[in-house]
């Protein structure tokens, strides 16, 4: 008898008909002899509706009350799914995060899971029941409802799978697996049968929206086999696991990209020790995350300092630099919010030289100028002008042999 945790996202439970379809899928698995725990998100659009209601009451809603409000979305779904299972003659019990209980810290709207009490779930599973758990939420040690941040239902699913030592955690979405890149940009993109945690983590952090980053980190830390499948089509999906010898076959597993990028430069800064901290300290104080950084030594003992931020933070970051320009004796602040980041990802590049030079030549042949470069053991990222995004992704996808045959 195998134990599986199934997680269904908002689109998978977006209507009564889809909830009934999920119930049918779950019942078939239970009838086949498996033990099933189901984690669900709020119905599609429900979280946005609740956020809008909150903002009608407060411009900046109180975080504790926001958690109380947002957690109701998943509570609706677990009740409806349990009803649908009962209607099929399948015993089921629904639980909120506080009933299970999923113990978190007290960071409202972005809590982290500390511990899961699994006795109640195991008792229900041993009694032949399907257990339906609200994703995205937990409870702190003072009994306050907490939420795990947007997309936190993935983390709930993986955490439950880790606590229960499940055979696999299945993440059901509106796509049938992890692709070599976005099929909307490259129609020849292929679904991957397997990918490593490292590769998936890089792809998630670089712009791939299939899985929440924290859920992949959690799965890798606790060695939870993770499988991404479609709620609407049959298939084996993509298994995310530790590196295996058979995975040495591919140099590059995928091409990731992120449109939400902006670049800022503080030029003519005196080239003195500590200048980087004097620039990035005030930026961090504004809670602005910096991604890629390049510092070039210029003429006459000055340096140009360039970094990227999320496009939503561009204006705020630029204002910070304008405030620092006079203080640091810099010459000019410039920026560009029409750039993108394109990355190649693959564990295979660890053991193969020449990957970077191939990437750069492909882009050069297409007349695409590289503005910034960042590398790690298994990824190379470049910043380019936004207008070249699709051309770059398609060219790299073909050059590294990722197109469907």
VENWOQUI-V844439 format. One record per helix or strand. SS is the DSSP state (H for helix, E for strand). FROM is the first residue (numbers start at 1). LEN is the number of residues. If there is no record, write none. Layout:
((SS;FROM;LEN) (SS;FROM;LEN))
This chain:
((E;3;6) (H;16;16) (E;35;6) (H;46;12) (H;63;25) (E;92;4) (H;97;4) (E;102;3) (E;113;4) (H;119;8) (E;130;5) (E;137;3) (E;145;3) (H;152;13) (E;168;6) (E;179;1) (E;191;1) (E;194;3) (H;197;9) (H;213;9) (E;226;5) (E;238;4) (H;245;5) (E;254;17) (H;275;11) (E;290;8) (E;302;9) (H;311;18) (E;332;14) (H;347;5) (H;355;11) (E;372;5) (E;379;7) (H;386;14))
